[in-house]
Amino acid sequence: MKRVLNWFITGNHSSKHSVNVQDRPVFAVNINADALVSNYRGMAQLQL
């Protein structure tokens, strides 16, 4: 799931804050050497 929030400070694209939050997969290798998704971890990104 991905969520994005943008906040425009002056009304144009020259000045804004962005927050991006995602659930990213974590991969594990089983005994057959197959990469499988073991769980998900959160990731947050802040852009100023």
Long-range contacts (C-beta under 8 A, 24 or more apart in sequence): 17-46, 17-47, 17-48, 18-45, 18-46, 18-47, 19-44, 19-45, 19-46, 19-47, 20-44, 20-45, 20-46, 20-47, 21-45
